[in-house]
Amino acid sequence: MRYGMSFRVGVDIGGTFIDFCLWNEDTAELHSLKVLTTPATPGAELLRGLEILRERHGAEPEQITSFVHGTTVGINTVIQRKGARLAMLATAGFEDVVELARLRMPEAYSLFSRRGAPLVSRDCVFGVTGRILADGEEEAPLDEESVVRAVKAAQAKGVDGIIVSLLNAYRNSAHEERATAIAERVAPELFVFRSTEVWPVIREYERTTTALINGYVHPKVRDYLDNLIGGLKARGVPAEPLITKSNGGIMSAALGKRNCVSMVLSGTASGVIGAAFLARQARQDHVITLDIGGTSADVALIVDGQPQYGLGEKIGDLPLYIPTVSVTSIGDGGGSIAWVDDFGVLKVGPESAGSDPGPACYGRGGTRPTITDAFTVCGFLGQHELAYGALRPDPALARAAIETVAKPMGLSAEAAAEAIIRIAISGMFVEVNKLVARSGVDPRDFALLTFGGAGPMLGCFLARELGMRRVMVPARPGVVSALGGLVADIRNDFIRTLFADAEPAEGPRIAREAVSLEALGLTWLREEQRFAGPAQATWFADMRYRGQSFEIEVALPDAAVKAGDTVAIADAFHAAHEAIYDFADREAPAQIVNLRLVMAGSPPRPAMQPPPRGDGDAVPERMLRVFFDAGWHEVPLYRRAALAAGQHFAGPCVVAQDDTTSCIPPGFAAHVDAMGNILLDVAE
Amino acid sequence: MAIDKVTLQILANHCRAAAENMAYTLYRTAHSTFVKETEDFTIQVLDAAGHTVGVPMDLGATWYPGLNYGKAIAMLEDYRPGDIAFTNDPYSGFLSTHVPDLHMWKPIFHDGKLVCFVSGHIHNTDMGGAVPASLSRALTEVHQEGIRFRPSFLYREGVLNQQLLDVMLLNVRKPEQNLGDLKAFVGALNTGERKLREMIARFGTETLVQGLSDLQDYAEHQAREILRSIPDGDYFFSDFADEDGPDGHPARLAVTLRIRGDAAELDFTGSDPQLTSSLNVPTGGNPRHTLMLVGVYYVLFSLNPNLMLNYGLTRPFTCILPEGTVVNPSFPAAVGMRSLTCARLRSLMFGVFGLAMPERMPAAPAGSSSIVNVMTHDDRTGEAMIAAINPVVGGGGGMPHGDGTDGSGADAAYLKNTPIEITEAEVPIRFRHYGLASGTGGAGRWRGGLATKMEFEAFTPNTRITARNRDRCRFRAWGILGGGPGAPSRMLLNPGQPHERVLNNVDTFNANPGDIVSITSPGGGGRGDPLEREPARVLRDVVCGYVTQDAAEADYGVVIRGEALDEVATEVLRAKRRSNAPLPHFGFGPEREAFERIWDKDAYGALTEILADLPVHWRHFVKRRLMETVTVERGGAAAVRAAWDQLFASLPQLRALAARRMAAE
C-alpha cells in the first residue's frame, strides 16, 4: 500500500446524511461535505459525493490514494431483521443456546417484557453428537454421520448458510473445524462460518450470537462491498478501499466480506477514533465524547488520550462479543419526542420522530414536538441555515408542535421549549452517570468533546449538569466519524483462552502461546493487510484469583508475556486488582483466563493545516433573539468560518456553521485554539 | 407547597441517577457470585422518614421499590454525619426478611439537619447457622438461620465498629466474601452520599426535601389512576405451594382484593397458619409491607411503563395480615425460605388482579425459580468448593396479545444464568443437557412459555446439591380464560435408569460420581381458548418443537401431517370440540382440582376459623392433623368440623387450653 501524495477520502454513512472528509496530502487542507442519503439506491450518493469533491476541490479519482469507508449496512440488516436465513449446528443437548440467551429480559419490572427473535429459527438448529470438555479433552468423538444428517436437514430447510458453534470449542476447535469441512463438502452452495473463526472466546451464548450476526449480515455486506470495490475501480480510483471496524481500526474491504462482524459497529467507533485524534491534537487527555445526531446520542470515554475498549456491546438486545470501542447510547438524539402525562409531568422520549418524518420544524410531515423543535422555538435554530443549506428549520412549525405540550402545562411555548431542553438534558445526565459509575471515574476530571449534527447544540447544557468545566467543539463537528477513518490504525484482535495459573510452571506454555498469537497477528498485518510499516503489539490478559467468578482486564508488558515471566504477570494483575477494589491478595494464586493481542500498524499521518490566526475578540455577524433562563435575550451570532485561531468570545451566544450549531449559554468563556477548536470554559 | 412539574421530572432523573450510580459502584466492586451473577441486591434513596424514593432500573432485584425503612431507622437514636447503620434481623423492624439479607442505611445531613438517607441490601452467600448458605426449608426457628444483628451502627461518625464486624466474620463460613461485598456496599453508600450532596447543592435542601415528598405523591397518583380503571368489587383468589415443609401438605395463600374507587384492600385472611418450616414471610403485620406488594408492583408497572417506582405506590393499598399466619409469623418462626412463599404471593396477586381485569392480565408465569448450588471437592486441587449453578427458571404466562416468553420472563425476568462453559471450567460437573422443555407451556389462544430443563453429572463422591425454592411440582402454573396450565416441575436423580429417584421438592441431597441430576422447571400457563389459536401458529409451534404434534391435536384441535397443516381435518376437529359452555376463568390442572374437591373454599373457611382460635404454636400441628384426617371429596366445612371435634376430643391438652381460655374470658 502506498501512502503520501494527493488525496485521502473518509466516508461515513449516517441515518440522514453521508459524510465526506477530504484530506489534501500536499496542502494538508481538510475539506468536508454532507450529502443526503438516497435509501432507494444505496451507493449512488457515494459516487455523487466523489463527483462534488472533484468539482469543488479538484480531487480527481486517480489522485485518491486512500479511501476509507464506514457503512451501516451490517447494523441495519440486524436491526431490521432482513438478513440471511441461517441454520446452526450445535452440540446435541444444547441446541437452545440462543433461545435461552442469558435468561434476563430487558425490562425486569414488566410482565410483558420480551427479547427480540433470535437470528436462527429453532427448527433450523440441529444437534450434532460429540463432546469436547472444558479442558479441551475430547470426551466423545464427533459423530460425522450426525453432521452429514444435520447439513442435509439444513439444506432441506432452504437456508442461505450454516453457523457451526459447539460447546467448549474456544478451548479445542477440532470438532468445529471438522464439522465445518463436512458442511462445506456436503453443501458447497451454502456459506459456512464457525464460532471459533469469528471470535474464539469462552461463553457459549455470546460466542454463538456473535457468529450468527456474522453469518446473518454476510450476504448483504458481501454484495455491498463488491459493489463498492467495483464502483471505485470503474471510476478509476487506484486505492484499494478500506473499511472501518468496530474496534476502531481499519482493514481492507476485501477481508470484510467474510469478517463482517468486525464492521457492524464501525460508525460509532470511528467517531470516537476521530474524536480521540482531535482531543490529542488539542492536548485534552481526559475526554467524554458526545456524539448526537437526529436519531442517536452516544457517549464514550477517552482516558489518557486513548479510547476505551470492551466486549459485549449490544445491537438491540444481541451482544456483539468482539473487542469494540466502548460507546454508550444515552438517548435518541434531536428527534426525541416530548409529551405530557396525566399528572401533568413533561417527558422526553423514549419515542423518537427519527429521520422520517423527523422534527416538526423540518417540514417533512412531523407534527409532534422534538428536542430540535424546542431549540428552534428558543431561537437557537431557524434563524440561519443548517447542513450545507439543505435544511432550514421552520420556527412556525416548531412552535405549533411545542404548543401541544405547552397548553396542558399552562406554559408559554418558549417556556415549554426550555423545559423540554432541561428535561432532555437530565435524562442524558442519568445515562452518562451510569457510564462514569461503571467506569469508576469522575466527570469533573473530563472535558466534553461534542460532535455530530446536534452534539454542540446540547453539549454545554449537559456539561453544566455534569459539573464538567470544559467543552470542546472541533472545527468540523459534523464529519468526525468520516475523519476517524482517515486517522485510524490498521488493527486486529487475537485471543487465546488459557486457564493458566500465573506460576512459573506455566511460564513456558504462556510464552509459547504468545509467540504463536504474535505470529498470527503479524501474518494478518503483513500478508493479509500488506502493511509494511512498524508493527505494534499490545498485550492484555483477562485475569482473576483462582476460584473468583469474574475476570478483570490487565495490560501486560510485551517482554513479560513473551518470556513467560509469571512473576511480572502476577504483579500486573495484583496492581490492577488493587486499583479497582482497593486491595490485592498477593498470596492468592492468579489465573490467566484469556491472553489477548492487539496487532496494529499506523499509516503515516500528514499534519493538518491550522486555520489562520487572529487575536482579540471575535466579531459577531449579527444579534439574535434567543430564549433561555426564562426570558428573551439579544445574543451574538458568530459564523464559524469567520473565527480565527486565538480569538475570544463569551456565552450567551450562538455559533453557526455548515454542519452544526453551537448553543452556548451564559457562564462559558470561549476561545479558538491553534487548530481551530472552540474551547469553552466555565467561568470561575 | 409542591414544586413545579418540570423541576419534579428533573429531580426524578437526578434521583434515579444517584441510585444507578450506587448500583453500578456496588456491582463493579463486589466479589460474590450473588452480587455479580444473580444480582441479588437492591439500592434505594430514602426520604428522611425512611420511605424509598429512588431505585435503579438496570441492576439488582425487583422487590424493594416500596420499602419502608422507618421502623428499623427508629430503633437507633442520635444519627450523626458519617454514620452507617445496618441490620439483618428479620424481627427487628421487619426490614431484612431473612438472615442472609444485610440492609444498610446512611443518613445525609446538611447544615446540621437530616435531609435523607441512602440505603440498600446485599444477599450474603452465608451468615452462619445450621446449614451452609444459611437457608433450608427444614429449619424451624430463626436462631438456626445464622447470626443476627439488631439495627446497629457499623460506622459511627466515619469510624468502623471493628469489634462488631469481627463478631460477624467469626460466625460465617466464607468471611472473605462477606467482607469483600460489605466493603463494596459501603463504597456504594459513600458514592450515594456524594451524589445526594450534589443534588442538595443543585436544588437546595428545601426543594430536594419537598421533591422527595412530591415524587411519592406522583407515584401514588399513578397507582390510583390504575386502580380507578379497575371495576370496584371484591375478588377472591387462592394459590398453593406444594408443601408446607419437608413431606408436607399444601400451603395455601389466599387473598380478597377489595377495590373501592382508587384504593384497594388486600385481605390475606384464609392464608395458612404460621408454619414450622422456614417458609414464613415476616411482615410484622405492616399493612404496606413490601414483600406483600411485589406482585402489585409488577401489575402496576406492566400497565404503565412510565410508573415511578417508590413508596408512594403502596399508599393506596392496605394489607390485612392476621397474626400467627404464614404472612405474619410470630417470633421466632424460621423465615429463611420465604422466597418460595413470595413466589406464590406474586402469582396470588396476578390471579386476583386477573379476576378484576381479565382483559389486561397474563396467565400465571412458571413461578418457581430453583437456585441450584453444588458443594463438592475439586479433585485437581483437593479444595472444598461451593458453586452456584444456573437458576432453573420457567417461562412467562400467555399475555393478552402474545405468547408467554420461553424459558424465563415475567416475575423471574431479572435472573441471569451462568454460561455452561464457565461452570464446567470451574466446577467438577458436566452438563448433559440445557434447553427448553418441549410441550411444557400451557395451551391457549396465547401459549404459556416453555420450561427449561437442565441435566448435569456429578464427578466427586458426596457432592452436596441444594436446589432452593423448589415448588410447582404438584400445583401447576394456571391458565386463564380457557387457557390450560403449564406442565409441573420435576427433579429426578438418574432419570430413566433403574435407580431413578424422584426428588421433586426435596431441596438438599447428595450425588455421587456418575449420578445425573435432572431438573425441569414448571411451564407458564396459557391464555384464552386454544381452539382460537391460528392453525398456522400451531403448525410453527410444532415445526419448531415448542408444542408436540400430539398436543397440537389434543389441545389445539390442529391436525398436522409431516410438516404441513391439514386444514380440512383441523376445521372438522375444531368444530366438533367447540361447545357453548362458558370457559372457566382458571385452568388449574387435575392436581389442584382433585385437592380442592376435598379442600374447597368452605372447608378452608372452617379450617381458618378453627386455627385462628388456637394459640400460634398449636396451629400448624392442628392443620397437619386435619389434613391427614379429612380425605373424602366434597365433605366441605362439615367434614372439617367433624374431624376437629374428633381431634379436640382426643387431645386433653387442647381441652385444658380451651377451659383456661374460657375461664380467662
Interface residues (C-beta under 8 A of the other chain):
Chain A: G93 F94 E95 D96 E99 L100 R102 L103 R104 M105 E107 A108 Y109 S110 L111 F112 S113 R114 R115 S121 R122 D123 L133 A134 D135 E139 L167 N168 Y170 I202 R203 E204 Y205 E206 D341 D342 F343 G344 V345 L346 K347 M409 A419 R422 I423 S426 G427 F429 V430 N433 K434 V436 A437 R438 G440 G467 F499 G547 Q548 S549 F550 I580 Y581 D582 F583
Chain B: K5 V6 L8 Q9 I10 N13 H14 R16 A17 A18 E20 N21 M22 A23 Y24 T25 R28 T29 H31 T33 K36 E37 M57 D58 T62 G180 K183 A184 T191 E198 Y218 H221 Q222 E225 Y297 Y298 V299 F301 S302 P305 N306 L307 L309 F350 P362 P365 E383 M385 P391 V393 G396 G397 M399 G402 T405 D406 G407 S408 G409 A410 D411 A412 A413 Y414 L415 K416 N417 T418 P419 I420 E421 I422 E424 A425 E426 R430 F431 R432 H433 Y434 G435 L436 T452 E455 V543 C544 G545 Y546
